[in-house]
Amino acid sequence: MGGGAVDDVTTHPATRALVEEYAAWYDRHLDPQFQDVLLALPGDNGERAPWAFTVPRTKEDLIGMGRSFARTTFLSAGNITHDPATAI
């Protein structure tokens, strides 16, 4: 946008909304209403991990991942198309 370096991405008008959405993505993992969509079933250690950080090994894994990504992408109306799982 030609303004040069941004001092604080959390407050700059061009980046604030994106930062807030990424923070909300992480916060949703602690929200009971989102846990069944965003977290895989317990693994060998008995803990649930985010689908975004799960290596798919079964058809059910892929279905769970798809539901997770679709649900989080829907919240931004597709405007934020790359959730943190994209970096994997």
Secondary structure by P-SEA (a helix, b strand, c coil): cccccccccccccccaaaaaaaaaaaaaaaccccccccccccccccccccccccccccaaaaaaaaaaaaaaaaaacccccccccccc
